[in-house]
Amino acid sequence: MSAQVLTYIIVGATFALYIGIAIWSRAGSTKDFYVAGGGVGAIANGMATAADWMSAASFISMAGIIAFMGYDGSVYLMGWTGGYVLLALMLAPYLRKFGKFTVPDFIGDRYYSKTARSVAVICALIISFTYVAGQMRGVGVVFSRFLEVEINTGVYIGMVIVLFYAVLGGMKGITYTQVAQYCVLIFAFMVPAIFISIQMTNNPIPMLGMGDTLASNPDVYLMDRLDGLSQELGFDKYTDGSKDIQDIIAITLALMVGTAGLPHVIVRFFTVKKVKDARKSAGFALLFIALLYITAPAVSVFAKVNLMETVDQANYEEMPEWFHNWEELGLIGWTDKNNDGKIQYVGPNKGGGNAFEGNKNSPLFVGEDRGEFGQRLTNNPSDNLNELYVDNDIMVMANPEIARLPNWVIALVAAGCLAAALSTAAGLLLVISSSVSHDLIKKMIKPNISDKGELIAARLSATVAVVVAGYFGINPPGFVAAVVALAFGLAAASFFPAIILGIFNKRMNKEGAVAGMIVGLLLMLFYMAKFKLGWIGELPPKSEWWFGISPEGFGAVAMVVNFVVSITVSKLTPAPPQDVQEIVENIRIPSGAGEATGH
């Protein structure tokens, strides 16, 4: 059976499962819609959180980023997983005990201020919309490649699926759908990794296979083979890093605190039954996420070796079908600069430009015409001898084809890609919906709205959010790739200090929190605009980065500034009301402490 037919069958079956779950678990109240009735178990919530977190970027792009960054790619593994340790220890149980529906809800009530709530809503919308645009574009690209439909048609199909279970089921439907999506995506990620590990090293455990010897030559280790290939082609050693230590620390910290501050992640801990379940579910989420994250480096190694051995000095006309399929999408491309009909794939050390600078040109996020990439490479003197463009995203999606795995594995990867993109898109759309219906309409515009009216408003908000997200998926602005990568910095610069100080500092008042969020957010946006997007004059060179820190890591600096501004302003302004200070004191006392101590 062909890969396309199998893809239709497997993807169709998963979609039927998602829709069936949505019908079974449809929301009947605002509590169901916002926090799944607060009755989700710790293990189920851990799986749902893992699916919510592991977006198209984690499933599709992360292994590719590591493949081309090598050692430097470890910052993503450390930062994205470390954030869950912060969540489990410092945020999840306290936010669950506070008992609100959304992050702006917590900030608005904790800081007894409509202004604080409004700033939090703006932050949530900025982070969520920039994130979700990439997910919808990812859905379109996966449909386009595996189901052979137009990218825009794929986006429309994704919109319908997400709209159905997000609007009908709310958080309740999304939660149980995400449990199913986690099972699909982790199976789809692990199966080809195991197959290729056996194929290359005779070791069925990918994490161990990465450090094992080659099946074809037991005297040579796989990593040594990769280092050797990289150097032969003019690239740096895969196991060497090039980033400055302060940038590595800043990026890792920004990703950690950004993860802990992402609204669609935090809201998951409002859905569990008890406070202790919030901490447990964070631990389970870390376990479920780690299963993919510790496998990703192995996938990146397998894919990089297979790719380099397949394409370099190969005759273009003799390239396998997968190459031409991905070439049509612009995820791989070739310009014959010396007119010899062979693909020359070389790094900067051999005079070729390193074309691997992240996903900024990926059709997952960018709406430009990719058909001109060959001319663009030819006219760029820094590229010199290099003839091949490879996008990060090909490393996972095309990996089974490059390794010549069975067609059903190719179809399974397609289902996994869609599960990852759709699960995160649904979580983000719910954040957008609840920010509008609950935090704006219920809390600020129309406080007397009925539960039924608020539920209708929530569903209408979700519908509008899906349409807007679909529009950005079809017509993504050119800067979306940069902003998606920096969404963590925005969360770190805005939400994280306000939440931490709101939990652990009774003296923190509304003036301090509002000032800190505004200053942190504006500072991060300025740095992005100047050093990443080039909106303020010409894009400066890396030598002009402040403190030698990249835009991806600057969220850590903006977070520190937020903390300093918040604490300073709060000390210069009146203390919070006594009842607010008592609430803060109460949420830090474990449930049942009174019974345990006899008080």
C-alpha positions in Angstrom: 0.0 0.0 0.0 1.3 3.5 -0.9 2.5 6.0 1.7 -0.2 8.4 0.7 -3.1 5.9 1.1 -1.7 4.8 4.4 -1.4 8.4 5.5 -5.1 9.0 4.6 -6.1 6.0 6.7 -3.9 6.7 9.7 -4.5 10.5 9.8 -8.3 9.9 9.2 -8.4 7.5 12.1 -6.7 9.9 14.4 -9.0 12.7 13.4 -12.1 10.5 14.0 -10.7 9.7 17.4 -10.2 13.4 18.3 -13.7 14.3 17.1 -15.2 11.4 19.0 -13.5 12.4 22.2 -14.7 16.0 21.7 -18.3 14.9 21.4 -18.0 12.7 24.4 -16.5 15.3 26.6 -18.3 18.5 25.5 -18.4 21.3 27.9 -21.7 22.1 29.7 -20.5 25.0 31.9 -17.9 27.8 32.0 -15.9 25.7 34.5 -15.9 22.8 32.0 -14.9 25.2 29.2 -12.1 27.0 31.1 -10.6 24.3 33.4 -12.3 21.0 32.4 -14.4 21.2 35.6 -11.3 21.0 37.7 -11.6 17.2 37.8 -8.7 15.9 35.6 -6.4 13.3 37.2 -2.7 13.9 37.6 -1.5 11.4 35.0 -4.1 12.5 32.3 -3.2 16.1 33.0 0.5 15.3 32.7 -0.1 13.7 29.3 -2.3 16.6 28.2 0.3 19.1 29.3 3.0 17.3 27.4 0.9 17.4 24.2 0.0 21.0 24.8 3.7 21.8 25.2 5.2 19.7 22.4 4.1 21.8 19.5 5.2 21.5 15.8 8.4 23.3 16.9 9.3 20.5 19.4 8.1 17.6 17.2 9.2 18.8 13.7 11.9 21.5 14.3 13.9 20.7 17.4 15.8 17.7 16.1 16.6 19.7 13.0 17.9 22.6 15.1 20.1 20.2 17.1 21.2 18.5 13.8 22.6 21.8 12.5 23.7 23.5 15.7 25.2 20.3 17.2 26.4 20.9 20.8 24.9 24.4 20.9 21.5 22.9 20.4 21.6 21.5 24.0 20.3 24.9 25.3 16.9 24.0 23.9 16.8 20.7 25.7 18.0 22.1 29.0 15.8 25.2 28.9 12.5 23.7 27.7 12.6 20.7 30.1 14.0 22.8 33.0 11.0 25.0 32.9 8.9 22.2 34.2 11.0 21.9 37.3 10.2 25.5 38.0 6.6 24.9 37.4 6.4 21.9 39.7 8.3 23.5 42.5 7.4 27.2 42.4 4.2 27.8 40.5 1.8 24.9 39.8 0.6 24.0 43.4 0.2 27.6 44.5 -1.7 28.7 41.3 -4.0 25.7 41.7 -4.7 26.6 45.3 -5.5 30.2 44.3 -8.3 28.7 42.2 -8.6 30.9 39.2 -9.3 30.1 35.5 -6.6 32.0 33.7 -3.2 33.8 34.2 -4.7 37.3 33.7 -7.4 36.1 36.2 -4.7 35.4 38.8 -2.8 38.6 38.1 -6.0 40.7 38.1 -7.2 39.4 41.5 -3.8 39.1 43.2 -3.0 42.7 42.3 -6.5 43.9 42.8 -6.4 46.0 39.6 -8.2 46.1 36.3 -5.0 47.7 34.8 -3.0 44.7 35.9 -5.6 42.4 34.4 -5.6 44.4 31.1 -1.8 44.3 30.8 -1.8 40.6 31.5 -4.5 40.0 28.8 -2.4 42.0 26.3 0.6 39.9 27.1 -1.4 36.6 26.8 -2.8 37.6 23.4 0.6 38.7 22.0 2.3 35.4 23.1 -0.6 33.2 22.1 -1.3 34.6 18.6 2.3 34.6 17.5 2.7 31.1 18.7 -0.5 29.7 17.1 0.2 31.2 13.7 3.2 28.9 13.4 1.2 25.9 14.5 -1.5 26.5 11.8 1.1 27.0 9.1 2.7 23.7 10.3 -0.6 21.9 9.8 -0.9 23.3 6.3 2.7 22.2 5.3 2.2 18.6 6.7 -1.1 18.3 4.9 0.5 19.6 1.7 3.4 17.2 1.8 1.7 14.0 3.0 -1.9 14.3 1.7 -0.9 16.3 -1.5 -3.3 19.2 -1.0 -2.5 22.9 -1.2 -1.0 24.4 1.9 -3.9 26.7 2.4 -6.3 23.8 2.0 -4.4 22.1 4.8 -4.8 25.1 7.0 -8.5 25.2 6.4 -8.8 21.5 7.3 -6.8 22.1 10.5 -9.1 25.1 11.4 -12.2 22.9 11.1 -10.8 20.1 13.3 -9.5 22.5 16.0 -12.7 24.6 15.8 -14.8 21.5 16.4 -13.2 20.2 19.6 -12.1 23.5 21.0 -15.4 25.3 20.6 -17.5 22.2 21.5 -15.5 20.8 24.3 -13.5 23.8 25.6 -10.8 22.8 28.1 -12.6 19.6 28.9 -12.6 18.4 25.3 -9.1 19.7 24.6 -7.7 17.9 27.6 -8.9 14.4 26.7 -8.1 15.0 23.0 -4.6 16.0 24.0 -4.2 12.8 25.9 -4.9 10.9 22.7 -2.6 13.3 20.7 0.3 12.7 23.1 0.0 8.9 22.5 0.0 9.5 18.8 2.9 11.9 18.6 5.2 10.0 21.0 4.6 6.8 19.2 5.2 8.5 15.8 8.4 10.0 17.1 9.8 6.9 18.8 9.0 4.2 16.2 11.2 5.6 13.4 13.9 6.5 15.9 14.0 2.9 17.1 14.0 1.5 13.5 16.9 3.8 12.4 18.9 3.1 15.6 18.7 -0.6 14.8 19.5 0.1 11.2 22.7 2.2 11.9 24.0 0.7 15.2 22.1 -2.6 15.9 21.0 -0.9 19.2 17.2 -0.7 19.6 17.5 2.2 22.2 18.0 5.4 20.2 19.6 7.3 23.2 22.2 4.6 23.5 22.5 4.0 19.8 23.7 7.5 19.3 26.8 6.7 21.3 27.3 3.2 19.9 29.4 1.8 17.1 28.2 1.6 13.5 26.6 -1.7 12.4 28.5 -1.5 9.2 31.9 -0.9 11.0 32.1 -1.9 14.6 35.4 -0.2 15.0 33.9 3.3 14.4 31.6 5.1 16.7 28.6 6.9 15.2 29.5 10.3 16.7 33.1 10.0 15.4 31.6 9.2 12.0 29.4 12.3 12.2 32.3 14.5 13.4 34.5 13.2 10.5 31.8 13.8 7.9 31.2 17.3 9.2 34.9 18.2 9.0 35.3 16.6 5.5 32.5 18.8 4.2 33.9 21.9 5.9 31.6 22.2 8.9 32.6 22.4 12.5 32.7 19.3 14.6 29.2 18.3 15.6 30.3 17.9 19.2 31.9 21.3 19.4 30.1 24.5 20.5 30.6 28.0 19.2 28.3 30.1 21.5 29.6 32.3 24.3 29.0 30.9 27.8 26.9 34.0 28.8 24.7 33.5 25.8 24.2 29.8 26.6 23.3 30.6 30.2 20.9 33.5 29.1 19.1 31.4 26.4 18.7 28.4 28.8 17.4 30.7 31.6 15.1 32.5 29.2 13.6 29.3 27.9 13.2 27.9 31.4 11.4 30.9 32.9 9.6 31.5 29.6 8.2 27.9 29.7 7.1 28.5 33.3 5.4 31.7 32.2 3.6 30.5 29.1 -0.2 31.0 29.7 -1.3 27.9 27.8 1.0 25.8 29.9 0.1 27.4 33.3 -3.6 27.0 32.7 -3.3 23.3 32.6 -2.6 23.2 36.3 -6.0 24.8 37.0 -7.7 21.7 35.7 -6.6 19.1 38.3 -8.7 17.9 41.3 -6.4 18.8 44.2 -3.4 21.0 44.9 -1.1 18.0 45.3 -2.2 16.8 41.8 -0.9 20.0 40.3 2.6 19.1 41.5 2.2 15.5 40.5 1.0 16.4 37.0 4.0 18.7 36.5 6.2 15.8 37.4 4.4 13.4 35.0 4.5 16.1 32.3 8.3 16.4 32.7 8.6 12.6 32.4 6.4 12.4 29.2 8.2 15.4 27.6 11.6 14.0 28.5 10.8 10.8 26.6 10.8 12.8 23.4 13.5 15.3 24.4 16.1 12.7 25.2 15.4 11.0 21.9 15.6 14.1 19.8 19.4 14.3 19.9 19.6 10.7 18.7 17.2 11.5 15.9 19.2 14.6 14.9 22.4 12.5 14.7 20.8 9.7 12.6 19.2 12.2 10.3 22.4 14.3 9.8 24.5 11.3 9.0 21.9 9.9 6.6 21.5 13.2 4.9 25.2 13.9 4.4 25.9 10.4 3.1 22.9 10.7 0.7 23.3 14.2 -0.9 26.9 15.2 -1.1 28.4 14.8 -4.6 25.3 12.8 -5.7 24.0 13.3 -9.2 20.9 15.5 -9.0 19.0 13.5 -11.6 19.6 10.3 -9.6 18.3 11.7 -6.3 15.5 9.6 -4.7 11.8 10.7 -4.9 11.8 12.1 -1.3 14.3 14.8 -2.4 12.1 16.1 -5.2 9.0 15.9 -3.0 10.5 18.1 -0.4 12.1 20.3 -3.0 8.6 21.3 -4.3 7.8 22.6 -0.8 11.0 24.6 -0.5 12.3 22.6 2.4 15.3 21.5 0.4 16.8 23.0 -2.7 19.7 22.9 -5.0 21.5 25.4 -7.3 24.1 24.0 -9.6 26.8 26.7 -9.3 29.6 24.8 -11.2 27.3 23.2 -13.7 28.5 19.7 -13.1 25.1 18.2 -12.3 26.3 17.1 -8.9 25.1 18.4 -5.5 27.9 20.1 -3.6 27.2 20.3 0.1 30.0 22.2 1.9 30.3 24.3 5.0 31.9 27.8 5.5 35.4 26.3 6.2 35.5 25.1 2.5 34.3 28.5 1.2 30.7 27.7 1.3 28.1 29.6 3.3 26.4 27.9 6.2 22.8 28.0 5.1 21.5 26.6 8.4 20.4 29.6 10.4 17.2 28.3 11.9 13.6 28.3 10.5 13.5 31.9 9.4 12.8 30.8 5.7 10.6 27.8 6.6 7.1 27.6 5.0 6.0 26.5 8.4 6.1 30.1 9.4 6.9 32.3 6.5 4.5 33.1 3.6 7.1 34.2 1.0 7.5 32.5 -2.3 10.2 29.9 -1.7 10.8 29.3 -5.5 13.4 32.0 -5.6 15.7 30.6 -3.0 18.2 29.3 -5.6 18.6 32.8 -7.1 19.0 34.2 -3.6 21.8 31.7 -2.8 23.5 32.4 -6.1 23.6 36.1 -5.5 24.9 35.8 -2.0 28.7 36.0 -2.0 28.9 34.4 1.4 27.5 31.2 0.0 30.4 30.8 -2.4 30.6 27.0 -3.2 27.6 25.7 -1.3 24.9 24.5 -3.6 22.4 22.9 -1.2 19.7 24.6 1.0 18.3 22.3 3.8 15.6 23.5 6.2 15.7 22.3 9.8 12.2 20.9 9.5 13.1 18.2 7.0 15.1 16.3 9.5 12.2 14.7 11.3 9.5 14.8 8.6 11.7 13.3 5.8 13.8 11.1 8.1 11.8 7.9 7.5 12.0 8.4 3.8 15.8 9.2 3.8 16.3 6.0 5.9 14.0 4.0 3.5 11.6 2.9 6.3 8.3 1.2 5.5 5.4 3.4 4.2 3.3 3.0 7.3 6.1 4.6 9.3 6.0 7.6 7.0 2.2 7.8 7.5 2.6 7.6 11.2 5.1 10.5 11.3 2.5 12.6 9.4 -0.1 11.8 12.0 2.4 12.7 14.7 3.2 16.0 13.1 -0.5 16.9 12.9 -1.1 15.8 16.5 1.7 18.0 17.8 0.6 21.1 15.9 -3.1 20.7 16.6 -2.7 20.0 20.3 -0.8 23.1 20.9 -3.0 25.2 18.6 -6.0 24.1 20.6 -4.4 25.1 24.0 -3.4 28.5 22.7 -6.8 29.2 21.2 -8.4 28.4 24.5 -6.1 30.9 26.2 -7.1 33.6 23.7 -10.8 32.7 24.1 -10.8 32.7 27.9 -8.8 36.0 28.0 -11.5 37.7 25.9 -14.6 36.1 27.4 -13.6 35.7 31.0 -11.0 38.4 31.7 -12.4 41.1 29.4 -16.1 40.5 29.2 -16.9 38.9 32.5 -14.4 40.7 34.7 -14.3 44.1 33.1 -17.0 44.9 30.6 -20.1 43.0 31.7 -19.7 41.6 35.3 -23.3 40.5 35.5 -23.3 38.2 32.5 -24.9 34.8 33.2 -22.9 31.5 33.1 -24.7 30.6 29.9 -24.0 33.9 28.3 -20.3 33.7 29.3 -20.2 30.2 27.8 -21.6 31.5 24.5 -19.1 34.4 24.6 -16.3 31.9 25.2 -17.3 29.8 22.2 -17.7 32.9 19.9 -14.3 34.1 21.1 -12.8 30.7 20.3 -14.4 30.8 16.8 -13.0 34.2 16.1 -9.6 33.2 17.4 -9.5 30.1 15.1 -10.4 32.3 12.1 -7.7 34.8 13.0 -5.1 32.0 13.6 -6.1 30.5 10.3 -5.6 33.8 8.5 -2.1 34.1 10.0 -1.5 30.5 9.0 -2.4 31.3 5.4 -0.8 34.7 5.3 1.9 34.6 8.0 3.8 37.9 8.4 7.5 37.5 7.6 8.5 38.1 11.2 6.5 35.3 12.6 9.4 32.9 12.6 11.4 35.2 14.8 8.6 36.0 17.1 7.6 32.4 17.6 11.2 31.6 18.7 11.1 34.6 21.1 7.6 34.0 22.6 9.5 32.4 25.6 11.4 35.6 26.1 8.1 37.6 26.1 6.6 35.3 28.7 9.8 35.5 30.8 9.9 39.3 30.6 6.3 39.8 31.4 4.5 37.0 33.3 7.1 35.1 35.2 8.2 37.9 37.7 4.6 39.0 38.3 3.5 35.4 39.1 6.5 34.5 41.3 6.3 37.8 43.3 2.6 37.4 43.5 3.0 34.1 45.3 6.1 34.7 47.4 6.1 38.4 48.2 3.2 39.7 50.3 4.5 43.3 49.9 4.3 43.2 46.1 1.5 45.6 45.1 -0.3 46.5 41.9 1.9 49.5 41.1 5.0 47.3 41.2 3.5 44.5 39.2 2.1 46.7 36.4 5.3 48.7 36.1 7.4 45.6 36.0 5.3 43.9 33.3 5.2 46.9 31.1 8.9 47.7 31.4 9.9 44.0 30.9 7.6 43.5 27.9 8.6 46.8 26.2 12.3 46.1 26.7 12.0 42.7 25.2 9.9 44.0 22.2 12.5 46.7 21.6 15.4 44.2 21.7 13.5 41.9 19.3 12.7 44.8 17.0 16.3 46.1 16.9 18.4 43.0 16.9 16.1 40.3 15.4 13.5 41.9 13.2 15.5 44.9 11.9 12.7 47.3 12.4 14.9 50.0 14.0 17.5 50.8 11.4 19.7 48.2 9.8 20.0 44.9 11.6 23.1 45.3 13.8 25.9 42.6 13.8 26.3 40.2 16.7 29.2 42.2 18.1 26.6 44.9 19.1 24.4 42.6 21.1 24.0 43.9 24.7 26.2 41.9 27.1 26.9 39.5 24.2 23.4 38.0 24.6 21.3 37.0 21.6 17.7 38.0 21.1 16.7 34.4 22.0 18.4 34.8 25.4 17.5 38.5 26.1 14.3 37.4 27.9 16.5 36.5 30.9 17.8 40.1 31.0 14.3 41.6 30.6 13.1 39.3 33.4 15.8 40.6 35.8 14.8 44.2 34.9 11.2 43.4 35.5 12.1 42.0 39.0 14.1 45.1 39.8 11.5 47.6 38.6 8.6 45.6 40.4 10.4 45.4 43.7 11.6 49.0 43.6 8.3 50.5 42.7 6.4 48.4 45.3 8.7 49.7 48.0 8.0 53.3 47.0 4.2 52.9 46.9 1.6 51.8 49.5 1.4 48.1 50.6 -1.4 45.9 49.3 -4.6 45.7 51.3 -4.5 43.4 54.3 -7.0 40.9 52.8 -4.7 40.5 49.7 -1.7 39.8 52.0 -3.7 37.2 53.8 -4.6 35.5 50.5 -0.9 35.4 49.6 -0.1 33.9 53.0 -2.8 31.3 52.7 -1.9 30.0 49.2 1.6 29.1 50.5 0.2 26.9 53.3 -0.1 23.3 52.1 -3.7 21.9 52.1 -4.3 19.9 55.3 -1.5 21.5 57.2 -3.8 22.4 60.0 -5.0 18.8 60.5 -1.4 17.6 60.4 -0.2 20.0 63.1 -3.4 19.8 65.3 -4.3 23.4 64.7 
